[in-house]
Amino acid sequence: MANPPVANPKVASLRPPSVPIIVHDPYFSIWLPSEKLADADTQHWTGAAHTIRVRAEIDGKVFRIMGKGTTPAMGQESLRVTPTRTISMHQAEGVGIELQWITPTLPNNLTKMSEPVTYLAWKASAIDGKSHKVALEVESSAQICAADGSDLVLTQSAKVGNHHVLSVGTKAQRVLQRKGDSTTIDWGRFYVAIPTDAMDPVRSAPSGESRESQAKESQLLLKSRAFTCDQKGVESHFAFLYDDEYSIQYFGQNLRPYWRKGGRTAETLLKNLTKSLAADHIACSTFDDEFESDLYEAGGAKFSAIGALAFRQGIGGSKLAADPKGQPLFFPKENTSNGCIATSDVIYPMAPQALLFGSALTRALLTPIMAYAASGRWPFPFAPHDLGTYPQANGQVYGGGEKTEENQMPVEESANMLILVAALAEMEGNGSYAETYWKELKTWAEYLRSKGLDPENQLCTDDFLGHLAHNVNLSAKAILGLKSFAKLCRSTGRKSLADEYDQVSREFAKEWVTRSNDGGYSRLTFDREGTWSQKYNLVWDRILGFDLFPNIVREREMAHYRRKLNPFGLPLDSRGTGAKVDWTLWTASLTQNREDFDALVDGVFRYVNESPQRVAIGDWYNTATGAFNFMHSRPVLGGAYLQLLYNKQTWGKWSSRSKDKAGTYAEIPARPVLKTIVPAADTAGSVWQYRFTAPTENWTSDVSTRDWLVGQGGFGTRGTPGAKLGTVWNGSDIWLKREFELTETSENLKLWLHHDDDVEVYINGVLAIKRSGWTTDYEAMDISTEARKALRKGKNVLAIHCHQNAGGQYIDAGLVREEGPKRK
C-alpha cells in the first residue's frame, strides 16, 4: 500500500451523513451512520443490521476501530471519502493504523465495475519510535446474506488460492423471489477472506468446517496474526465479496451479474485477490485524484466533495447484469420511493454518470426501457415508466401498469428517453442506437408534438408533489425532447423530418417564453401568476447545442432563484421548502456563471454536511431545516456530474476511455401463454377455509374444517389495486387453505398469486414461496423445487399465510401452466 493520502485541497472537508463502507448494488450496500467509525455499527442502506466490526490488538490490548462494543475505542484522527475509497487514520498505544476501504467500481471497465469485491487494506506503524505487536480482527454478521434474522444459514470455511475464506448463505436460497423497496437479499453467498500467511490460525475456523445456524446468531470472524511493527510499518488486508449468482429477472429470464461472463465465479475472484488488490489500489488512487481534480475545475472544492461522496451511491443504487447474449444491462432501483426497477424518471437524473463514462454504460442504462417499449408488450404511444419491482423486471407496475393510462407520466418519460438517446448520439457522433428503436422514438415525438407544449393534468418525475396541469418545466422538457428527435433525424439522414421537428421545437420554445413569463421569470404553471419553479430541464439546451431558449431566460431565472435561497438551498418550486439535490445541481449549471453555480451549490453542501439524518445522501430534503424528507440512498445522485458534460473536452476524455463496446442485445421473449389449472378469483369463483388467528402447526397440510371459516376468494379490502374481492379481511393476519386436484404435474406449473403484503405459500405442507412487500395484480411466480416435488396427481392442499403491514391489503392464489416461451 502506498503512503497514506493527505487531504486534497481541491476537495472541501465534508462530514458524510453516512460513510460508504461497501457499496456495490442495492443489496450489497453497507454504510456507517457516523463520521466516527467506532461510534456506530454499519448497516444496510435500509437500516437492516449488516454489521461489520473492526478491532485492533496492540501489545495484547484490544481497541475498537469500527463498530460498537465494550472495549475502548481507538482514537480516530481523520476520515476522507473519495469516489472509490473510504480512508481513516487511528492512533492508540504509540501505534497509528490506517484503514482503506477500496471499492474498485472503475467505470471505464464494466467487468471491473461490476465485480462485487471490496478490500479493507490496513497499515500499522509505530509513531513513538518503539516496536509493537499489532493484529487486526474483522467480525461480520451473517445477516448480510439473510433477509430475516431467523433464516437458517450455512457457514463454510475453505482455503482458496492464497487466502483463507469464510462464506455464508441461506439454506433456502430463494433466488430472485423477494422484491420490493426496503428489502435485503436472501440468496447467494457472502465471503470474507484473509491472506493465509497473515491469519491467526488459532482464531480461524479450520478449512472445510461447515455449520448451520440462525443468521442473527452467526458471525464470520477473521483475525490476523500479530505482526511486529516499527516506524516502517506493516500492512495486510481483508476482502469482502458477495456472489448473488443471479441478479435480475428480466421478462422471465434470470440474468447473471455482468462480472460472471465467461463462466467466472466467486472462486475466480478469490484466487486473484492479492494480485487484484495491488492493481486496483493504484487504479483507484489514480482515478480518484484525476476525477476530483476535474470536479474541482468544473465547480470548486464544495462541488468536488459532493461529487466524491455521490460516486458510489450513483453506481451502488443499480445492478449491472448480462443479457442472454452477454451484453451489459444496467438496472437502477428506486430506493426509498417505491422499489421500482429501471424507472425512466430515475434513469434521466442519474444518466450524467453513465454518459460521462462512455457509450457502453449509457446503452446499458437505456436499453431495458427501449427494448421493453419495442417488444410488443408495451401498449401505449408514450414511453414506459418502469419495468417492474426490483429485482423483477417483468413489466411496468407503476400507475395503470400495462392496462390503463391512470397515473402514467406520458410527457415526462417520452421526453426523458428522447433527450437521453440524443445525448448518447452526441457522445458517439452518430445515431446508430436510435435506428434500432426508430419506430418508438418517432411515436414518442409525435405524442410530444400533440401533448407536450401545454401538458394535461399529468404526473411528472416530481410525482411526490402530485399531479400538475400546464406544468412549465415539463413543457420545457417536451420541447427539448422534440428538438432531440430533430437531432436524431439529422444524425440518421432524415433531413426533411429533421427540418420539420426543428421548426416545431423552435415555434414551441418561442411560445413557451411568452406564455410562461411572470414579470421576469417563468411560472410553475402557465395559468398561475406569482408562482415559480426550478427549470432544471433547460440544461440540455446548451449541453446539446440546441440554442432554443435565449440566454436572457436562463439569466432571469437564476436571478430569481438567488432571491429565493433558504439556509440549505433552493426549493424546487413555490409550493414549499422541499428541494432535490440532483435538480438543484442541474439548475446551478444553467448560466455557466461560477458565482451562480456556487450560490446554489453552497446550500446543497451545507445540507449534506449538516443533515441530522445519518443515511446515504437524501435527494429530497427541506431547505429550511436541512432534514431529508423521505427519499435517500438513490442512484439519482449520478446526476451530480451533469456540470462536467458542458465541457466537451472533459466529457470526451472520460467517455473515450471506456474499454467496453456494446454489441447486439438479445430480444425480449414473447409474453408467455398461461393456462389456468387451479382458478383464482380473477378468472372464476374459489372457496377457501380461512381464519384470523394462528392455527395449529400442521395446518399447511391438514384440510380439516374445524375452527375454520369458509369464504369466497379473494380476501382483503376494497380499493386495493388489482383486487377481486370476495371476502373482507381488514386485520393484521390471515391464514387460508383449499384443496385442489391435479390430473398431471408439470415443470411449467406456476403460482398465480396476488399478495399485499408479506406472504408464505405452502403446497402439501412444503414452502412453495415466501415474499415480502406487495403486488398490484396477479403474477405467475416460480414454485420452490421442494414444493414442486410435493405436488401429486389427485388431491393437494394449497395453504397461505399473509401479513398486513400498511395501506391496501389482499391475498388470493391459484395455479397456472406456462405454455408459451420457456423461462430460462
C-alpha positions in Angstrom: 0.0 0.0 0.0 1.3 3.5 -0.9 1.9 6.2 1.6 -1.2 7.5 3.4 -3.1 10.1 1.3 -3.2 13.6 2.6 -6.2 15.9 2.4 -6.8 17.1 -1.1 -7.0 20.9 -1.2 -9.3 20.5 -4.2 -11.9 18.8 -2.1 -13.7 20.6 0.8 -13.8 19.0 4.2 -17.2 17.3 4.4 -18.9 15.3 7.2 -20.7 12.5 5.3 -24.2 11.9 6.6 -23.4 8.2 6.2 -20.0 6.8 5.4 -19.8 4.3 2.4 -18.0 1.2 3.5 -19.0 -1.5 1.0 -21.3 -0.2 -1.8 -21.8 -2.2 -5.0 -25.5 -2.6 -5.7 -28.9 -2.3 -4.0 -28.3 -5.5 -1.9 -24.5 -5.3 -1.2 -24.6 -1.8 0.2 -23.2 -1.2 3.7 -22.9 2.2 5.3 -21.8 3.6 8.7 -24.1 6.3 10.1 -21.4 8.3 11.8 -18.2 10.1 10.8 -16.5 8.4 13.9 -16.2 4.8 12.9 -16.3 3.5 16.5 -19.5 5.4 17.3 -21.9 3.2 15.3 -22.4 -0.1 13.7 -22.6 -0.5 10.0 -25.9 -1.1 8.4 -27.6 -1.7 5.0 -29.0 1.4 3.4 -32.4 0.2 4.6 -31.2 0.3 8.2 -31.0 -3.5 8.4 -28.2 -4.9 10.6 -25.4 -5.6 8.2 -22.8 -5.3 10.8 -19.0 -5.3 10.1 -16.8 -4.5 13.1 -13.0 -4.0 13.1 -10.8 -4.3 16.2 -7.1 -3.9 16.7 -5.0 -5.7 19.3 -1.9 -3.7 20.3 0.6 -5.4 22.6 -2.2 -7.5 24.0 -4.7 -4.6 24.4 -7.9 -4.7 22.3 -9.4 -1.5 20.8 -12.4 -0.9 18.6 -11.7 0.8 15.3 -15.1 0.4 13.7 -18.4 -0.6 15.3 -19.9 -0.6 18.7 -18.7 -2.7 21.7 -17.5 -2.7 25.3 -13.8 -2.4 24.5 -12.2 1.0 24.4 -12.3 2.9 21.1 -9.1 3.7 19.3 -8.7 7.4 18.6 -9.7 8.5 15.1 -7.6 11.2 13.6 -9.2 11.7 10.2 -11.7 10.5 7.7 -11.7 11.0 4.0 -14.2 9.7 1.4 -13.0 9.6 -2.3 -15.0 8.3 -5.2 -13.7 4.7 -4.7 -12.2 4.7 -1.2 -13.0 5.4 2.4 -9.8 6.2 4.3 -9.4 6.7 8.1 -6.4 7.2 10.4 -6.4 5.9 14.0 -4.0 6.1 17.0 -3.5 4.3 20.3 -0.6 3.0 22.4 2.0 4.5 20.2 0.7 2.9 17.0 -1.0 4.5 14.1 -3.3 2.4 11.9 -4.6 3.4 8.5 -7.7 1.8 7.1 -8.7 2.0 3.4 -11.9 0.5 2.2 -11.3 0.2 -1.5 -14.2 -0.5 -3.8 -12.9 -0.5 -7.4 -16.1 0.5 -9.2 -14.0 1.8 -12.1 -16.4 2.8 -14.9 -14.0 2.5 -17.8 -14.2 -1.3 -17.4 -17.7 -2.7 -16.9 -16.4 -6.1 -15.8 -14.3 -4.5 -13.1 -17.0 -2.0 -12.1 -19.4 -4.9 -11.6 -17.1 -7.1 -9.5 -18.6 -7.3 -6.0 -15.3 -7.0 -4.2 -14.3 -4.5 -1.5 -10.9 -4.6 0.2 -10.0 -3.5 3.7 -6.3 -2.6 3.2 -4.6 -1.7 6.5 -1.2 -0.4 7.6 0.1 -0.2 11.1 3.2 2.0 12.0 4.9 2.8 15.3 4.7 6.5 16.0 6.6 6.5 19.3 9.8 5.1 17.9 9.2 1.7 19.7 8.4 -1.8 18.4 4.9 -3.1 18.9 2.9 -6.3 18.2 -0.3 -5.5 16.2 -3.1 -7.6 14.9 -6.4 -6.8 13.3 -9.7 -8.6 13.6 -12.8 -8.4 11.5 -16.3 -9.6 12.6 -19.1 -9.8 10.0 -22.7 -10.6 10.6 -24.3 -13.4 8.6 -27.4 -11.2 8.3 -25.7 -9.6 5.3 -27.0 -12.6 3.3 -30.3 -13.1 5.1 -33.5 -11.0 4.9 -34.7 -12.3 8.2 -32.5 -12.9 11.3 -34.3 -16.2 11.9 -33.4 -17.6 8.5 -31.1 -20.6 8.6 -27.7 -20.0 7.1 -24.8 -22.4 6.2 -21.3 -21.1 7.1 -18.3 -22.7 5.5 -14.5 -22.4 5.8 -12.1 -23.1 3.0 -8.7 -22.2 1.5 -9.0 -20.6 -1.9 -5.7 -19.7 -3.6 -3.5 -17.9 -1.1 -6.5 -16.8 1.1 -8.4 -18.3 4.0 -12.1 -17.8 3.3 -15.2 -17.8 5.3 -18.5 -17.8 3.5 -22.2 -17.9 4.4 -25.5 -18.2 2.6 -29.1 -19.0 3.4 -30.1 -22.6 3.4 -33.3 -22.0 1.5 -31.7 -19.9 -1.4 -35.0 -18.2 -2.6 -33.3 -16.9 -5.8 -34.9 -13.6 -7.0 -38.2 -14.3 -5.1 -38.1 -11.3 -2.9 -39.0 -7.9 -4.4 -39.8 -4.5 -3.0 -38.4 -1.3 -1.7 -36.9 -1.8 1.8 -35.7 -5.4 1.2 -32.4 -7.2 1.5 -31.1 -10.3 -0.2 -31.6 -13.9 0.9 -29.8 -15.8 -1.8 -26.2 -16.1 -3.0 -23.2 -16.2 -0.7 -21.2 -13.6 1.3 -17.4 -14.2 1.6 -14.8 -12.7 3.9 -11.1 -13.5 3.2 -7.7 -13.0 4.7 -4.2 -14.0 3.3 -3.3 -17.4 4.6 0.1 -16.2 5.6 -1.4 -13.3 7.6 -4.1 -15.1 9.5 -4.1 -16.2 13.1 -4.5 -20.0 12.9 -5.9 -20.2 16.5 -8.8 -17.8 15.8 -9.6 -19.1 12.3 -12.0 -21.9 11.6 -10.3 -24.9 10.0 -10.6 -25.3 6.3 -13.6 -27.5 5.4 -15.6 -26.7 8.5 -19.3 -26.2 7.9 -22.1 -25.3 10.4 -25.8 -24.4 10.4 -27.3 -21.6 12.5 -29.8 -18.7 12.5 -28.4 -15.7 10.7 -28.8 -13.4 13.7 -26.6 -15.8 15.8 -23.9 -16.3 13.2 -20.7 -14.3 12.8 -17.8 -14.6 10.4 -14.7 -13.9 12.4 -11.2 -13.5 10.9 -8.1 -12.3 12.8 -4.6 -11.6 11.5 -1.6 -12.9 13.3 0.3 -10.5 15.5 2.7 -8.5 13.3 5.8 -6.8 14.7 5.7 -3.2 13.6 8.1 -0.3 13.9 8.3 3.1 12.1 8.5 1.4 8.7 5.1 -0.2 9.4 3.4 -3.5 8.3 0.4 -3.9 6.1 -2.1 -6.6 5.1 -5.7 -6.8 4.0 -9.1 -8.5 4.3 -11.5 -8.8 1.3 -15.3 -8.9 1.2 -17.3 -10.4 -1.7 -20.9 -11.1 -2.5 -21.8 -13.6 -5.2 -25.6 -13.4 -5.9 -25.2 -15.8 -8.8 -28.4 -14.4 -10.4 -29.1 -10.7 -10.2 -32.2 -9.7 -12.1 -35.3 -11.4 -13.5 -35.7 -9.9 -17.0 -39.0 -10.9 -18.5 -38.9 -14.4 -17.1 -35.1 -14.8 -17.7 -32.8 -14.9 -14.7 -29.8 -12.8 -15.6 -26.3 -13.4 -14.2 -24.3 -10.5 -12.8 -22.2 -9.0 -15.6 -18.8 -9.9 -14.0 -19.8 -13.6 -14.3 -19.4 -13.5 -18.1 -17.3 -16.3 -19.5 -18.0 -18.7 -16.6 -16.3 -16.6 -13.9 -17.3 -17.4 -10.3 -16.6 -16.3 -6.8 -13.6 -18.7 -6.7 -12.2 -16.9 -9.8 -12.2 -13.6 -7.9 -10.9 -15.1 -4.7 -8.0 -16.8 -6.3 -6.7 -13.4 -7.6 -7.3 -11.2 -4.6 -3.7 -10.4 -3.8 -2.8 -9.5 -7.4 -6.1 -7.6 -7.9 -5.6 -5.5 -4.8 -2.2 -4.3 -5.9 -3.5 -3.2 -9.3 -6.9 -1.9 -8.0 -5.3 0.3 -5.4 -3.2 2.0 -7.9 -6.0 2.4 -10.4 -8.4 3.7 -7.7 -5.9 6.2 -6.4 -5.2 7.5 -9.9 -8.8 7.7 -10.8 -9.8 9.4 -7.6 -7.1 12.1 -7.9 -7.9 12.9 -11.6 -11.7 12.8 -11.1 -11.6 15.0 -8.0 -9.4 17.5 -9.9 -12.0 17.6 -12.8 -14.8 18.1 -10.3 -12.8 21.0 -8.7 -12.1 22.6 -12.1 -15.8 22.3 -13.0 -17.3 23.6 -9.8 -14.9 24.2 -6.9 -14.0 22.4 -3.7 -17.5 22.0 -2.3 -18.8 20.6 -5.6 -15.8 18.2 -5.7 -16.6 17.0 -2.2 -20.3 16.3 -3.1 -19.2 14.6 -6.3 -16.7 12.3 -4.4 -19.4 11.2 -2.0 -22.0 10.7 -4.6 -20.0 8.5 -6.9 -20.5 5.1 -5.1 -24.2 6.0 -4.3 -24.8 6.5 -8.0 -23.4 3.2 -9.0 -24.4 1.3 -5.9 -28.1 2.0 -6.4 -28.1 0.0 -9.6 -27.1 -3.5 -10.8 -25.1 -4.4 -13.9 -26.3 -7.7 -15.4 -25.5 -9.6 -18.6 -28.4 -10.3 -21.0 -28.6 -13.8 -22.7 -26.0 -12.6 -25.3 -23.6 -11.4 -22.6 -24.4 -7.7 -23.3 -24.5 -5.3 -20.3 -27.8 -4.1 -18.9 -27.8 -1.5 -16.1 -30.8 -1.6 -13.8 -31.3 1.2 -11.3 -33.6 0.8 -8.3 -35.9 3.3 -6.8 -34.6 3.0 -3.2 -36.9 4.6 -0.6 -39.6 5.6 -3.0 -41.4 2.5 -4.3 -38.8 -0.1 -5.2 -39.4 0.1 -9.0 -36.7 -1.2 -11.3 -35.3 0.6 -14.5 -37.6 3.7 -13.9 -37.4 6.2 -16.7 -37.5 9.2 -14.4 -34.7 7.7 -12.3 -32.6 6.9 -15.4 -33.0 10.6 -16.5 -31.4 12.3 -13.5 -28.7 9.6 -13.0 -27.8 9.5 -16.7 -24.9 12.0 -16.4 -22.8 9.5 -14.6 -23.4 6.9 -17.3 -23.0 9.5 -20.2 -19.7 10.8 -18.7 -18.1 7.3 -18.7 -19.0 6.0 -22.1 -21.2 4.5 -24.7 -21.4 1.0 -23.3 -22.6 2.1 -19.9 -25.1 4.5 -21.3 -26.5 1.9 -23.7 -26.7 -0.5 -20.8 -28.8 2.1 -18.9 -31.2 2.9 -21.7 -31.7 -0.4 -23.3 -34.0 -2.1 -20.8 -36.7 0.6 -21.3 -36.1 0.9 -25.0 -36.2 -2.9 -25.6 -39.4 -3.2 -23.4 -41.1 -0.5 -25.5 -40.2 -2.2 -28.7 -41.1 -5.7 -27.5 -44.8 -5.6 -28.3 -45.6 -5.9 -24.5 -46.0 -2.1 -24.0 -49.4 -0.9 -25.4 -49.2 2.9 -25.2 -47.9 5.6 -27.6 -45.6 7.0 -24.9 -42.5 5.7 -23.1 -42.9 3.3 -20.1 -42.3 4.4 -16.5 -40.6 1.2 -15.2 -40.0 -2.5 -15.8 -41.4 -3.8 -12.5 -40.3 -4.0 -8.9 -36.7 -4.7 -8.1 -35.2 -7.2 -8.9 -38.1 -8.5 -11.1 -38.1 -6.6 -14.4 -41.1 -8.3 -15.9 -43.2 -5.3 -17.0 -44.5 -2.0 -15.6 -46.2 -1.9 -12.3 -46.5 1.8 -11.6 -49.8 3.6 -12.1 -52.0 1.7 -14.5 -49.2 -0.6 -15.5 -49.7 -2.1 -18.9 -53.5 -1.9 -18.5 -54.6 1.8 -18.3 -53.2 5.3 -18.5 -54.1 6.1 -14.9 -51.2 7.8 -13.1 -48.8 7.4 -16.0 -46.2 10.0 -17.0 -46.5 10.2 -20.8 -44.9 13.6 -21.5 -42.2 13.1 -18.8 -41.0 9.6 -19.8 -41.2 10.2 -23.6 -39.1 13.4 -23.4 -36.7 11.7 -21.0 -35.8 8.9 -23.4 -35.7 11.2 -26.5 -33.3 13.6 -24.7 -31.0 10.8 -23.4 -30.9 9.0 -26.8 -29.9 12.3 -28.3 -27.2 12.8 -25.6 -25.9 9.3 -26.5 -25.8 10.3 -30.2 -23.9 13.4 -29.2 -21.3 11.3 -27.4 -21.0 8.7 -30.1 -21.1 11.1 -33.0 -23.8 9.2 -34.8 -27.4 8.0 -34.5 -26.8 4.2 -34.8 -28.5 3.4 -31.4 -31.6 5.4 -32.4 -32.0 3.4 -35.6 -32.7 0.2 -33.6 -35.7 1.9 -31.8 -36.8 4.4 -34.5 -40.4 3.4 -34.5 -40.7 4.0 -30.8 -38.8 7.3 -30.8 -40.9 8.6 -33.7 -44.1 7.6 -31.9 -43.0 9.4 -28.7 -42.0 12.5 -30.7 -45.5 12.6 -32.3 -47.0 12.3 -28.8 -45.0 15.2 -27.6 -45.9 17.3 -30.6 -49.5 16.7 -29.7 -49.4 16.9 -25.9 -46.1 18.5 -24.9 -46.4 22.2 -25.2 -49.1 22.6 -22.6 -49.3 19.3 -20.7 -52.5 18.0 -19.4 -53.1 17.1 -15.7 -50.3 14.5 -15.6 -47.8 13.3 -13.2 -44.2 14.2 -13.8 -40.9 13.0 -12.2 -41.7 15.1 -9.1 -44.8 12.9 -8.6 -44.5 13.0 -4.8 -45.9 16.6 -5.1 -48.9 15.4 -7.0 -50.5 16.0 -10.4 -50.0 19.3 -12.1 -51.6 20.6 -15.2 -49.9 23.2 -17.5 -46.5 22.4 -16.0 -44.0 24.9 -17.4 -40.9 22.9 -16.6 -42.4 19.7 -18.1 -43.3 21.7 -21.2 -39.6 22.8 -21.5 -38.6 19.1 -21.3 -41.1 18.2 -24.0 -39.8 21.0 -26.3 -36.2 19.8 -25.7 -37.4 16.2 -26.4 -38.8 17.4 -29.8 -35.5 19.1 -30.6 -33.7 15.9 -29.5 -35.8 14.0 -32.1 -34.8 16.5 -34.7 -31.2 15.9 -33.9 -31.7 12.1 -34.2 -33.4 12.6 -37.5 -30.4 14.6 -38.8 -27.9 12.1 -37.4 -29.7 9.2 -39.2 -30.0 11.0 -42.6 -33.7 12.0 -42.3 -33.2 15.6 -43.3 -36.8 16.6 -44.1 -38.1 15.2 -40.9 -35.3 16.9 -39.0 -36.2 20.3 -40.6 -39.8 19.7 -39.6 -39.1 19.0 -36.0 -36.5 21.7 -35.8 -39.3 24.1 -36.8 -41.8 22.7 -34.4 -39.4 22.9 -31.4 -38.4 26.5 -32.2 -42.0 27.6 -32.5 -42.9 25.9 -29.2 -39.9 27.4 -27.5 -40.8 30.9 -28.6 -44.4 30.4 -27.4 -43.1 28.9 -24.1 -41.0 32.1 -23.4 -44.0 34.3 -23.9 -46.7 32.2 -22.1 -44.5 31.3 -19.1 -43.3 34.8 -18.3 -44.4 36.2 -14.9 -42.7 39.5 -15.0 -39.1 38.5 -15.5 -39.0 34.8 -14.6 -41.1 31.8 -15.6 -44.1 30.4 -13.7 -44.7 27.0 -12.1 -47.7 26.5 -14.4 -48.8 28.6 -17.4 -52.1 29.6 -15.7 -50.8 30.6 -12.2 -49.5 34.0 -11.6 -47.0 34.6 -8.8 -45.6 31.0 -8.9 -42.2 29.7 -10.0 -40.1 26.5 -10.2 -36.6 25.3 -11.0 -36.3 24.9 -14.8 -33.7 22.2 -14.5 -34.7 20.6 -17.8 -33.2 23.6 -19.7 -29.7 22.3 -19.1 -29.8 20.2 -22.3 -30.4 23.3 -24.5 -26.7 24.3 -24.0 -25.2 20.9 -23.5 -26.6 19.5 -26.7 -26.1 22.8 -28.6 -29.8 23.3 -29.4 -30.0 27.1 -28.8 -33.7 27.0 -28.5 -34.1 29.3 -25.5 -32.4 32.8 -25.3 -29.7 33.3 -22.7 -31.8 36.0 -21.1 -34.3 33.3 -20.0 -31.6 31.5 -18.0 -30.2 34.7 -16.6 -33.6 35.9 -15.4 -34.3 32.5 -13.9 -31.1 32.5 -12.0 -31.6 36.0 -10.7 -34.9 34.9 -9.3 -33.6 31.7 -7.8 -30.9 33.6 -5.9 -33.6 35.7 -4.3 -35.4 32.5 -3.1 -32.5 30.8 -1.4 -33.1 29.3 2.0 -30.3 28.3 4.6 -29.9 24.9 2.9 -30.5 25.8 -0.7 -33.1 26.5 -3.3 -36.6 25.0 -3.0 -37.9 23.0 -6.0 -40.7 25.4 -6.6 -43.0 27.9 -4.9 -45.2 25.3 -3.2 -42.9 24.7 -0.3 -39.4 24.4 1.1 -38.5 20.9 -0.4 -35.6 20.6 -2.8 -34.0 17.8 -4.8 -30.2 17.6 -4.7 -30.0 16.4 -8.3 -32.2 19.1 -9.8 -30.6 21.8 -7.8 -27.1 20.8 -9.1 -28.6 20.9 -12.6 -30.2 24.3 -12.1 -27.0 25.6 -10.7 -25.3 25.0 -14.1 -27.8 26.9 -16.2 -25.9 30.2 -16.7 -22.5 28.6 -16.6 -21.6 31.5 -14.3 -19.4 30.4 -11.4 -20.9 32.8 -8.9 -24.4 31.5 -9.8 -23.2 27.9 -9.5 -21.5 28.5 -6.1 -24.6 30.2 -4.8 -26.8 27.2 -5.3 -24.2 24.5 -4.5 -23.4 26.2 -1.2 -26.8 25.3 0.2 -26.6 21.7 -1.0 -23.1 21.3 0.5 -24.4 22.7 3.8 -27.3 20.2 3.8 -25.1 17.2 3.1 -22.6 18.4 5.7 -25.1 19.1 8.4 -28.1 16.8 7.8 -29.3 15.4 11.1 -30.3 12.1 9.5 -27.4 9.7 9.2 -28.2 8.0 5.9 -26.7 8.0 2.5 -27.5 11.3 0.8 -31.2 12.0 0.8 -32.0 13.7 -2.5 -35.4 15.1 -1.4 -34.9 17.4 1.6 -36.0 20.5 3.5 -34.1 23.7 2.6 -35.3 25.4 5.8 -34.2 22.8 8.3 -31.6 20.6 6.4 -33.6 17.4 7.2 -34.2 14.9 4.4 -37.8 14.2 3.7 -38.0 10.5 2.8 -36.0 9.6 -0.3 -32.4 8.6 0.3 -29.7 6.2 -1.0 -30.9 6.6 -4.5 -28.9 6.4 -7.7 -30.2 9.8 -8.9 -27.1 11.2 -7.2 -25.4 10.2 -10.5 -26.9 13.5 -11.7 -24.3 15.4 -9.8 -21.9 15.1 -12.8 -24.1 17.0 -15.3 -21.9 20.0 -14.9 -19.0 18.1 -16.4 -20.9 17.5 -19.6 -20.8 21.2 -20.5 -17.0 20.7 -21.1 -16.7 18.7 -24.3 -13.1 18.1 -23.7 -13.7 16.6 -20.2 -16.7 14.6 -21.4 -14.7 13.3 -24.4 -11.7 12.4 -22.2 -13.7 10.2 -19.8 -16.1 8.6 -22.3 -13.3 7.7 -24.7 -11.5 5.6 -22.0 -14.3 3.0 -21.9 -12.9 -0.4 -22.7 -16.3 -1.9 -23.5 -18.2 -1.9 -26.8 -21.8 -2.8 -26.6 -22.9 -5.3 -29.3 -26.3 -6.6 -30.3 -28.7 -7.2 -27.4 -30.9 -10.2 -27.1 -34.6 -9.7 -27.8 -37.1 -9.7 -25.0 -39.0 -13.0 -25.3 -42.7 -13.0 -26.3 -45.2 -12.9 -23.4 -45.8 -16.4 -22.0 -49.2 -18.0 -22.6 -50.7 -19.1 -19.3 -53.4 -21.7 -18.9 -55.5 -21.7 -15.6 -55.1 -25.0 -13.8 -56.5 -24.0 -10.4 -58.6 -20.8 -10.7 -58.2 -17.7 -8.6 -60.8 -15.0 -8.1 -59.7 -13.1 -11.2 -60.9 -15.9 -13.5 -63.5 -17.9 -11.5 -65.0 -18.3 -8.1 -62.9 -20.1 -5.5 -63.8 -21.2 -2.0 -61.3 -21.2 0.9 -61.1 -22.1 4.5 -59.8 -19.2 6.5 -59.1 -17.8 10.0 -57.6 -14.7 11.5 -55.8 -16.3 14.5 -52.8 -18.6 14.2 -53.7 -22.2 13.5 -52.1 -25.4 14.7 -48.6 -26.5 13.5 -49.8 -28.9 10.8 -52.4 -26.5 9.2 -50.4 -26.4 5.9 -51.3 -29.9 5.0 -54.4 -30.6 7.1 -57.7 -29.8 5.3 -59.9 -30.2 8.5 -62.6 -27.6 8.7 -62.7 -27.5 12.5 -62.4 -23.9 13.8 -62.0 -22.6 10.2 -64.5 -20.3 8.4 -65.4 -20.7 4.8 -65.4 -17.8 2.3 -65.1 -16.7 -1.3 -61.7 -15.6 -2.6 -60.0 -13.1 -2.7 -59.6 -11.7 0.7 -58.8 -8.1 1.5 -60.2 -4.5 1.4 -61.9 -2.6 -1.3 -59.7 -0.2 -3.3 -56.6 -2.4 -3.2 -55.1 -2.3 -6.7 -55.9 -5.4 -8.7 -58.1 -6.9 -6.1 -61.1 -9.1 -6.9 -62.8 -9.0 -3.5 -64.8 -12.0 -2.3 -64.4 -11.8 1.5 -63.4 -8.8 3.6 -60.2 -9.1 5.5 -59.0 -6.0 7.3 -57.0 -7.3 10.2 -53.3 -8.0 10.6 -53.0 -11.6 9.5 -55.0 -14.2 7.6 -54.5 -18.0 7.1 -56.0 -19.7 4.1 -56.2 -23.2 2.7 -58.0 -25.0 0.0 -58.0 -28.5 -1.6 -57.4 -28.9 -5.3 -57.0 -31.8 -7.7 -54.4 -32.3 -10.4 -54.6 -34.7 -13.3 -50.9 -34.2 -14.0 -47.9 -32.4 -12.7 -45.6 -30.3 -14.8 -42.4 -28.4 -14.6 -44.2 -25.4 -16.1 -46.7 -25.0 -13.2 -46.6 -21.6 -11.5 -48.3 -20.0 -8.6 -50.8 -17.4 -9.8 -50.5 -15.0 -6.8 -51.6 -11.6 -5.8 -50.4 -10.6 -2.3 -50.5 -7.4 -0.3 -48.4 -7.6 2.0 -46.0 -10.4 3.1 -46.9 -13.9 2.1 -45.9 -17.6 2.6 -47.5 -20.2 0.4 -47.3 -23.9 1.0 -48.1 -26.9 -1.2 -48.9 -30.1 0.7 -47.1 -28.7 3.7 -43.9 -27.7 1.8 -43.0 -24.0 1.5 -43.5 -23.0 -2.2 -42.8 -19.3 -2.0 -42.0 -16.6 0.7 -42.2 -13.0 -0.3 -42.3 -9.6 1.3 -43.9 -6.4 0.0 -46.8 -6.5 -2.3 -48.0 -6.9 -5.9 -50.6 -4.7 -7.7 -52.0 -7.6 -9.8 -51.8 -11.3 -10.2 -48.4 -12.6 -11.2 -47.1 -16.0 -12.3 -44.4 -17.0 -9.8 -42.0 -19.9 -9.6 -42.6 -22.6 -7.1 -39.7 -23.9 -5.0 -38.1 -27.1 -6.1 -39.1 -28.8 -2.9 -42.8 -27.8 -3.2 -42.8 -28.8 -6.9 -41.7 -32.3 -5.9 -44.5 -32.4 -3.3 -47.2 -31.9 -6.0 -49.0 -35.1 -6.9 -51.8 -36.4 -9.1 -55.1 -36.3 -7.3 -55.8 -34.2 -4.2 -53.4 -31.5 -3.0 -53.5 -28.7 -0.4 -52.7 -25.1 -1.0 -52.1 -23.1 2.2 -51.3 -19.4 2.7 -50.3 -17.1 5.5 -50.5 -13.3 4.6 -49.4 -10.5 6.9 -50.6 -6.9 6.5 -48.2 -4.0 7.1 -49.8 -0.8 5.8 -52.0 0.5 3.1 -54.2 -1.8 1.0 -54.4 -5.5 1.7 -55.3 -8.5 -0.4 -54.5 -12.2 -0.9 -55.5 -14.8 -3.4 -53.9 -17.6 -5.4 -54.3 -20.3 -7.9 -52.1 -22.3 -10.3 -51.3 -21.8 -13.9 -49.3 -23.7 -16.5 -46.9 -21.7 -18.7 -47.4 -22.8 -22.3 -45.5 -20.0 -24.0 -41.7 -19.4 -24.3 -39.9 -21.2 -21.5 -38.3 -19.2 -18.8 -34.5 -19.6 -18.7 
